[in-house]
Amino acid sequence: MERIIALAAEPIGALAGGPFADMIGEDIALYLCAVGLAASTAWALDEHGILSFRKPDEWQC
């Protein structure tokens, strides 16, 4: 479901990003993009995300 939302938001973000970068400058827009990308992956690193993964019993040797 998250991937569908991301795919739907990409064209909207691309269309909005051009005028926004013109208003604030390309350098600041790129820094904001980097911060946004880092924040978008932070949810996966909490105790309910990737770090909570446990191997199924069937994988035990």
mmCIF file as gemmi writes it, N, C-alpha and C atoms, coordinates in Angstrom:
data_model
loop_
_atom_site.group_PDB
_atom_site.id
_atom_site.type_symbol
_atom_site.label_atom_id
_atom_site.label_alt_id
_atom_site.label_comp_id
_atom_site.label_asym_id
_atom_site.label_entity_id
_atom_site.label_seq_id
_atom_site.pdbx_PDB_ins_code
_atom_site.Cartn_x
_atom_site.Cartn_y
_atom_site.Cartn_z
_atom_site.occupancy
_atom_site.B_iso_or_equiv
_atom_site.pdbx_formal_charge
_atom_site.auth_seq_id
_atom_site.auth_asym_id
_atom_site.pdbx_PDB_model_num
ATOM 1 N N . MET Axp A 1 ? 0.819 -1.188 0 1 0 ? 1 A 1
ATOM 2 C CA . MET Axp A 1 ? 0 0 0 1 0 ? 1 A 1
ATOM 3 C C . MET Axp A 1 ? 0.872 1.264 0 1 0 ? 1 A 1
ATOM 4 N N . GLU Axp A 2 ? 1.962 1.217 0.774 1 0 ? 2 A 1
ATOM 5 C CA . GLU Axp A 2 ? 2.839 2.385 0.83 1 0 ? 2 A 1
ATOM 6 C C . GLU Axp A 2 ? 3.438 2.687 -0.543 1 0 ? 2 A 1
ATOM 7 N N . ARG Axp A 3 ? 3.754 1.649 -1.288 1 0 ? 3 A 1
ATOM 8 C CA . ARG Axp A 3 ? 4.352 1.852 -2.612 1 0 ? 3 A 1
ATOM 9 C C . ARG Axp A 3 ? 3.365 2.506 -3.568 1 0 ? 3 A 1
ATOM 10 N N . ILE Axp A 4 ? 2.085 2.143 -3.487 1 0 ? 4 A 1
ATOM 11 C CA . ILE Axp A 4 ? 1.067 2.748 -4.338 1 0 ? 4 A 1
ATOM 12 C C . ILE Axp A 4 ? 0.936 4.229 -4.015 1 0 ? 4 A 1
ATOM 13 N N . ILE Axp A 5 ? 0.947 4.565 -2.741 1 0 ? 5 A 1
ATOM 14 C CA . ILE Axp A 5 ? 0.868 5.969 -2.326 1 0 ? 5 A 1
ATOM 15 C C . ILE Axp A 5 ? 2.085 6.731 -2.835 1 0 ? 5 A 1
ATOM 16 N N . ALA Axp A 6 ? 3.258 6.14 -2.721 1 0 ? 6 A 1
ATOM 17 C CA . ALA Axp A 6 ? 4.48 6.805 -3.181 1 0 ? 6 A 1
ATOM 18 C C . ALA Axp A 6 ? 4.449 7.015 -4.69 1 0 ? 6 A 1
ATOM 19 N N . LEU Axp A 7 ? 3.985 6.017 -5.44 1 0 ? 7 A 1
ATOM 20 C CA . LEU Axp A 7 ? 3.923 6.16 -6.891 1 0 ? 7 A 1
ATOM 21 C C . LEU Axp A 7 ? 2.918 7.23 -7.305 1 0 ? 7 A 1
ATOM 22 N N . ALA Axp A 8 ? 1.846 7.359 -6.566 1 0 ? 8 A 1
ATOM 23 C CA . ALA Axp A 8 ? 0.852 8.394 -6.881 1 0 ? 8 A 1
ATOM 24 C C . ALA Axp A 8 ? 1.367 9.784 -6.526 1 0 ? 8 A 1
ATOM 25 N N . ALA Axp A 9 ? 2.204 9.889 -5.513 1 0 ? 9 A 1
ATOM 26 C CA . ALA Axp A 9 ? 2.69 11.194 -5.067 1 0 ? 9 A 1
ATOM 27 C C . ALA Axp A 9 ? 3.881 11.687 -5.876 1 0 ? 9 A 1
ATOM 28 N N . GLU Axp A 10 ? 4.605 10.818 -6.537 1 0 ? 10 A 1
ATOM 29 C CA . GLU Axp A 10 ? 5.798 11.237 -7.278 1 0 ? 10 A 1
ATOM 30 C C . GLU Axp A 10 ? 5.517 12.268 -8.366 1 0 ? 10 A 1
ATOM 31 N N . PRO Axp A 11 ? 4.513 12.075 -9.233 1 0 ? 11 A 1
ATOM 32 C CA . PRO Axp A 11 ? 4.267 13.106 -10.251 1 0 ? 11 A 1
ATOM 33 C C . PRO Axp A 11 ? 3.832 14.445 -9.645 1 0 ? 11 A 1
ATOM 34 N N . ILE Axp A 12 ? 3.057 14.39 -8.585 1 0 ? 12 A 1
ATOM 35 C CA . ILE Axp A 12 ? 2.622 15.621 -7.917 1 0 ? 12 A 1
ATOM 36 C C . ILE Axp A 12 ? 3.826 16.349 -7.332 1 0 ? 12 A 1
ATOM 37 N N . GLY Axp A 13 ? 4.705 15.605 -6.694 1 0 ? 13 A 1
ATOM 38 C CA . GLY Axp A 13 ? 5.903 16.199 -6.125 1 0 ? 13 A 1
ATOM 39 C C . GLY Axp A 13 ? 6.829 16.763 -7.188 1 0 ? 13 A 1
ATOM 40 N N . ALA Axp A 14 ? 6.924 16.084 -8.316 1 0 ? 14 A 1
ATOM 41 C CA . ALA Axp A 14 ? 7.775 16.572 -9.398 1 0 ? 14 A 1
ATOM 42 C C . ALA Axp A 14 ? 7.229 17.866 -9.981 1 0 ? 14 A 1
ATOM 43 N N . LEU Axp A 15 ? 5.914 17.937 -10.158 1 0 ? 15 A 1
ATOM 44 C CA . LEU Axp A 15 ? 5.301 19.159 -10.687 1 0 ? 15 A 1
ATOM 45 C C . LEU Axp A 15 ? 5.419 20.323 -9.706 1 0 ? 15 A 1
ATOM 46 N N . ALA Axp A 16 ? 5.292 20.04 -8.438 1 0 ? 16 A 1
ATOM 47 C CA . ALA Axp A 16 ? 5.388 21.098 -7.427 1 0 ? 16 A 1
ATOM 48 C C . ALA Axp A 16 ? 6.839 21.48 -7.157 1 0 ? 16 A 1
ATOM 49 N N . GLY Axp A 17 ? 7.754 20.57 -7.376 1 0 ? 17 A 1
ATOM 50 C CA . GLY Axp A 17 ? 9.157 20.816 -7.06 1 0 ? 17 A 1
ATOM 51 C C . GLY Axp A 17 ? 9.818 21.869 -7.926 1 0 ? 17 A 1
ATOM 52 N N . GLY Axp A 18 ? 9.443 21.936 -9.196 1 0 ? 18 A 1
ATOM 53 C CA . GLY Axp A 18 ? 10.044 22.913 -10.097 1 0 ? 18 A 1
ATOM 54 C C . GLY Axp A 18 ? 9.783 24.35 -9.672 1 0 ? 18 A 1
ATOM 55 N N . PRO Axp A 19 ? 8.521 24.751 -9.535 1 0 ? 19 A 1
ATOM 56 C CA . PRO Axp A 19 ? 8.251 26.122 -9.082 1 0 ? 19 A 1
ATOM 57 C C . PRO Axp A 19 ? 8.781 26.4 -7.676 1 0 ? 19 A 1
ATOM 58 N N . PHE Axp A 20 ? 8.736 25.391 -6.816 1 0 ? 20 A 1
ATOM 59 C CA . PHE Axp A 20 ? 9.24 25.568 -5.45 1 0 ? 20 A 1
ATOM 60 C C . PHE Axp A 20 ? 10.741 25.836 -5.467 1 0 ? 20 A 1
ATOM 61 N N . ALA Axp A 21 ? 11.47 25.103 -6.317 1 0 ? 21 A 1
ATOM 62 C CA . ALA Axp A 21 ? 12.918 25.318 -6.43 1 0 ? 21 A 1
ATOM 63 C C . ALA Axp A 21 ? 13.225 26.689 -7.01 1 0 ? 21 A 1
ATOM 64 N N . ASP Axp A 22 ? 12.379 27.161 -7.916 1 0 ? 22 A 1
ATOM 65 C CA . ASP Axp A 22 ? 12.577 28.51 -8.455 1 0 ? 22 A 1
ATOM 66 C C . ASP Axp A 22 ? 12.4 29.57 -7.379 1 0 ? 22 A 1
ATOM 67 N N . MET Axp A 23 ? 11.458 29.338 -6.463 1 0 ? 23 A 1
ATOM 68 C CA . MET Axp A 23 ? 11.19 30.321 -5.409 1 0 ? 23 A 1
ATOM 69 C C . MET Axp A 23 ? 12.308 30.383 -4.372 1 0 ? 23 A 1
ATOM 70 N N . ILE Axp A 24 ? 12.789 29.22 -3.93 1 0 ? 24 A 1
ATOM 71 C CA . ILE Axp A 24 ? 13.753 29.213 -2.82 1 0 ? 24 A 1
ATOM 72 C C . ILE Axp A 24 ? 15.19 28.974 -3.267 1 0 ? 24 A 1
ATOM 73 N N . GLY Axp A 25 ? 15.379 28.579 -4.506 1 0 ? 25 A 1
ATOM 74 C CA . GLY Axp A 25 ? 16.726 28.305 -5.003 1 0 ? 25 A 1
ATOM 75 C C . GLY Axp A 25 ? 16.982 26.807 -5.063 1 0 ? 25 A 1
ATOM 76 N N . GLU Axp A 26 ? 17.768 26.422 -6.044 1 0 ? 26 A 1
ATOM 77 C CA . GLU Axp A 26 ? 18.012 24.989 -6.268 1 0 ? 26 A 1
ATOM 78 C C . GLU Axp A 26 ? 18.797 24.34 -5.14 1 0 ? 26 A 1
ATOM 79 N N . ASP Axp A 27 ? 19.766 25.052 -4.578 1 0 ? 27 A 1
ATOM 80 C CA . ASP Axp A 27 ? 20.585 24.461 -3.511 1 0 ? 27 A 1
ATOM 81 C C . ASP Axp A 27 ? 19.743 24.105 -2.294 1 0 ? 27 A 1
ATOM 82 N N . ILE Axp A 28 ? 18.921 25.031 -1.852 1 0 ? 28 A 1
ATOM 83 C CA . ILE Axp A 28 ? 18.081 24.778 -0.674 1 0 ? 28 A 1
ATOM 84 C C . ILE Axp A 28 ? 17.074 23.678 -0.975 1 0 ? 28 A 1
ATOM 85 N N . ALA Axp A 29 ? 16.519 23.667 -2.191 1 0 ? 29 A 1
ATOM 86 C CA . ALA Axp A 29 ? 15.56 22.626 -2.563 1 0 ? 29 A 1
ATOM 87 C C . ALA Axp A 29 ? 16.205 21.242 -2.519 1 0 ? 29 A 1
ATOM 88 N N . LEU Axp A 30 ? 17.454 21.141 -2.96 1 0 ? 30 A 1
ATOM 89 C CA . LEU Axp A 30 ? 18.138 19.845 -2.916 1 0 ? 30 A 1
ATOM 90 C C . LEU Axp A 30 ? 18.409 19.4 -1.48 1 0 ? 30 A 1
ATOM 91 N N . TYR Axp A 31 ? 18.771 20.344 -0.605 1 0 ? 31 A 1
ATOM 92 C CA . TYR Axp A 31 ? 18.957 19.991 0.807 1 0 ? 31 A 1
ATOM 93 C C . TYR Axp A 31 ? 17.645 19.535 1.435 1 0 ? 31 A 1
ATOM 94 N N . LEU Axp A 32 ? 16.565 20.219 1.109 1 0 ? 32 A 1
ATOM 95 C CA . LEU Axp A 32 ? 15.259 19.801 1.632 1 0 ? 32 A 1
ATOM 96 C C . LEU Axp A 32 ? 14.866 18.428 1.115 1 0 ? 32 A 1
ATOM 97 N N . CYS Axp A 33 ? 15.206 18.151 -0.131 1 0 ? 33 A 1
ATOM 98 C CA . CYS Axp A 33 ? 14.931 16.833 -0.705 1 0 ? 33 A 1
ATOM 99 C C . CYS Axp A 33 ? 15.7 15.744 0.039 1 0 ? 33 A 1
ATOM 100 N N . ALA Axp A 34 ? 16.961 16.006 0.338 1 0 ? 34 A 1
ATOM 101 C CA . ALA Axp A 34 ? 17.775 15.025 1.063 1 0 ? 34 A 1
ATOM 102 C C . ALA Axp A 34 ? 17.219 14.777 2.467 1 0 ? 34 A 1
ATOM 103 N N . VAL Axp A 35 ? 16.791 15.834 3.137 1 0 ? 35 A 1
ATOM 104 C CA . VAL Axp A 35 ? 16.19 15.677 4.467 1 0 ? 35 A 1
ATOM 105 C C . VAL Axp A 35 ? 14.891 14.891 4.373 1 0 ? 35 A 1
ATOM 106 N N . GLY Axp A 36 ? 14.086 15.173 3.359 1 0 ? 36 A 1
ATOM 107 C CA . GLY Axp A 36 ? 12.831 14.446 3.173 1 0 ? 36 A 1
ATOM 108 C C . GLY Axp A 36 ? 13.053 12.974 2.895 1 0 ? 36 A 1
ATOM 109 N N . LEU Axp A 37 ? 14.04 12.66 2.071 1 0 ? 37 A 1
ATOM 110 C CA . LEU Axp A 37 ? 14.334 11.251 1.798 1 0 ? 37 A 1
ATOM 111 C C . LEU Axp A 37 ? 14.81 10.518 3.048 1 0 ? 37 A 1
ATOM 112 N N . ALA Axp A 38 ? 15.639 11.175 3.843 1 0 ? 38 A 1
ATOM 113 C CA . ALA Axp A 38 ? 16.108 10.55 5.081 1 0 ? 38 A 1
ATOM 114 C C . ALA Axp A 38 ? 14.946 10.338 6.044 1 0 ? 38 A 1
ATOM 115 N N . ALA Axp A 39 ? 14.055 11.314 6.137 1 0 ? 39 A 1
ATOM 116 C CA . ALA Axp A 39 ? 12.913 11.189 7.041 1 0 ? 39 A 1
ATOM 117 C C . ALA Axp A 39 ? 11.937 10.12 6.565 1 0 ? 39 A 1
ATOM 118 N N . SER Axp A 40 ? 11.842 9.924 5.256 1 0 ? 40 A 1
ATOM 119 C CA . SER Axp A 40 ? 10.892 8.933 4.751 1 0 ? 40 A 1
ATOM 120 C C . SER Axp A 40 ? 11.341 7.507 5.034 1 0 ? 40 A 1
ATOM 121 N N . THR Axp A 41 ? 12.615 7.287 5.303 1 0 ? 41 A 1
ATOM 122 C CA . THR Axp A 41 ? 13.076 5.944 5.645 1 0 ? 41 A 1
ATOM 123 C C . THR Axp A 41 ? 13.206 5.733 7.148 1 0 ? 41 A 1
ATOM 124 N N . ALA Axp A 42 ? 13.117 6.791 7.918 1 0 ? 42 A 1
ATOM 125 C CA . ALA Axp A 42 ? 13.307 6.671 9.368 1 0 ? 42 A 1
ATOM 126 C C . ALA Axp A 42 ? 12.237 5.798 10.012 1 0 ? 42 A 1
ATOM 127 N N . TRP Axp A 43 ? 11.025 5.774 9.453 1 0 ? 43 A 1
ATOM 128 C CA . TRP Axp A 43 ? 9.955 4.976 10.043 1 0 ? 43 A 1
ATOM 129 C C . TRP Axp A 43 ? 10.295 3.49 10.033 1 0 ? 43 A 1
ATOM 130 N N . ALA Axp A 44 ? 11.122 3.062 9.092 1 0 ? 44 A 1
ATOM 131 C CA . ALA Axp A 44 ? 11.455 1.638 8.982 1 0 ? 44 A 1
ATOM 132 C C . ALA Axp A 44 ? 12.474 1.201 10.022 1 0 ? 44 A 1
ATOM 133 N N . LEU Axp A 45 ? 13.094 2.135 10.703 1 0 ? 45 A 1
ATOM 134 C CA . LEU Axp A 45 ? 14.152 1.781 11.634 1 0 ? 45 A 1
ATOM 135 C C . LEU Axp A 45 ? 13.701 1.729 13.089 1 0 ? 45 A 1
ATOM 136 N N . ASP Axp A 46 ? 12.411 1.908 13.349 1 0 ? 46 A 1
ATOM 137 C CA . ASP Axp A 46 ? 11.965 1.848 14.733 1 0 ? 46 A 1
ATOM 138 C C . ASP Axp A 46 ? 11.693 0.402 15.148 1 0 ? 46 A 1
ATOM 139 N N . GLU Axp A 47 ? 11.158 0.216 16.316 1 0 ? 47 A 1
ATOM 140 C CA . GLU Axp A 47 ? 10.968 -1.139 16.848 1 0 ? 47 A 1
ATOM 141 C C . GLU Axp A 47 ? 9.87 -1.922 16.125 1 0 ? 47 A 1
ATOM 142 N N . HIS Axp A 48 ? 9.035 -1.255 15.338 1 0 ? 48 A 1
ATOM 143 C CA . HIS Axp A 48 ? 7.983 -1.943 14.592 1 0 ? 48 A 1
ATOM 144 C C . HIS Axp A 48 ? 8.345 -2.11 13.125 1 0 ? 48 A 1
ATOM 145 N N . GLY Axp A 49 ? 9.504 -1.644 12.712 1 0 ? 49 A 1
ATOM 146 C CA . GLY Axp A 49 ? 9.922 -1.714 11.32 1 0 ? 49 A 1
ATOM 147 C C . GLY Axp A 49 ? 10.888 -2.846 11.076 1 0 ? 49 A 1
ATOM 148 N N . ILE Axp A 50 ? 11.933 -2.551 10.331 1 0 ? 50 A 1
ATOM 149 C CA . ILE Axp A 50 ? 12.911 -3.563 9.934 1 0 ? 50 A 1
ATOM 150 C C . ILE Axp A 50 ? 13.586 -4.2 11.139 1 0 ? 50 A 1
ATOM 151 N N . LEU Axp A 51 ? 13.831 -3.431 12.173 1 0 ? 51 A 1
ATOM 152 C CA . LEU Axp A 51 ? 14.544 -3.963 13.326 1 0 ? 51 A 1
ATOM 153 C C . LEU Axp A 51 ? 13.722 -4.981 14.126 1 0 ? 51 A 1
ATOM 154 N N . SER Axp A 52 ? 12.42 -5.052 13.879 1 0 ? 52 A 1
ATOM 155 C CA . SER Axp A 52 ? 11.592 -6.02 14.598 1 0 ? 52 A 1
ATOM 156 C C . SER Axp A 52 ? 11.521 -7.361 13.865 1 0 ? 52 A 1
ATOM 157 N N . PHE Axp A 53 ? 12.188 -7.49 12.733 1 0 ? 53 A 1
ATOM 158 C CA . PHE Axp A 53 ? 12.13 -8.72 11.944 1 0 ? 53 A 1
ATOM 159 C C . PHE Axp A 53 ? 12.765 -9.879 12.704 1 0 ? 53 A 1
ATOM 160 N N . ARG Axp A 54 ? 12.069 -10.981 12.716 1 0 ? 54 A 1
ATOM 161 C CA . ARG Axp A 54 ? 12.591 -12.207 13.314 1 0 ? 54 A 1
ATOM 162 C C . ARG Axp A 54 ? 12.467 -13.331 12.28 1 0 ? 54 A 1
ATOM 163 N N . LYS Axp A 55 ? 13.455 -14.192 12.248 1 0 ? 55 A 1
ATOM 164 C CA . LYS Axp A 55 ? 13.428 -15.299 11.311 1 0 ? 55 A 1
ATOM 165 C C . LYS Axp A 55 ? 12.305 -16.269 11.683 1 0 ? 55 A 1
ATOM 166 N N . PRO Axp A 56 ? 11.568 -16.753 10.701 1 0 ? 56 A 1
ATOM 167 C CA . PRO Axp A 56 ? 10.557 -17.766 10.98 1 0 ? 56 A 1
ATOM 168 C C . PRO Axp A 56 ? 11.206 -19.048 11.486 1 0 ? 56 A 1
ATOM 169 N N . ASP Axp A 57 ? 10.456 -19.817 12.228 1 0 ? 57 A 1
ATOM 170 C CA . ASP Axp A 57 ? 10.972 -21.069 12.769 1 0 ? 57 A 1
ATOM 171 C C . ASP Axp A 57 ? 11.43 -22.025 11.666 1 0 ? 57 A 1
ATOM 172 N N . GLU Axp A 58 ? 10.805 -21.951 10.499 1 0 ? 58 A 1
ATOM 173 C CA . GLU Axp A 58 ? 11.173 -22.841 9.407 1 0 ? 58 A 1
ATOM 174 C C . GLU Axp A 58 ? 12.582 -22.553 8.885 1 0 ? 58 A 1
ATOM 175 N N . TRP Axp A 59 ? 13.113 -21.386 9.138 1 0 ? 59 A 1
ATOM 176 C CA . TRP Axp A 59 ? 14.441 -21.029 8.651 1 0 ? 59 A 1
ATOM 177 C C . TRP Axp A 59 ? 15.547 -21.537 9.559 1 0 ? 59 A 1
ATOM 178 N N . GLN Axp A 60 ? 15.222 -22.038 10.724 1 0 ? 60 A 1
ATOM 179 C CA . GLN Axp A 60 ? 16.225 -22.522 11.657 1 0 ? 60 A 1
ATOM 180 C C . GLN Axp A 60 ? 16.816 -23.835 11.148 1 0 ? 60 A 1
ATOM 181 N N . CYS Axp A 61 ? 18.114 -23.974 11.273 1 0 ? 61 A 1
ATOM 182 C CA . CYS Axp A 61 ? 18.798 -25.189 10.804 1 0 ? 61 A 1
ATOM 183 C C . CYS Axp A 61 ? 18.74 -26.287 11.826 1 0 ? 61 A 1
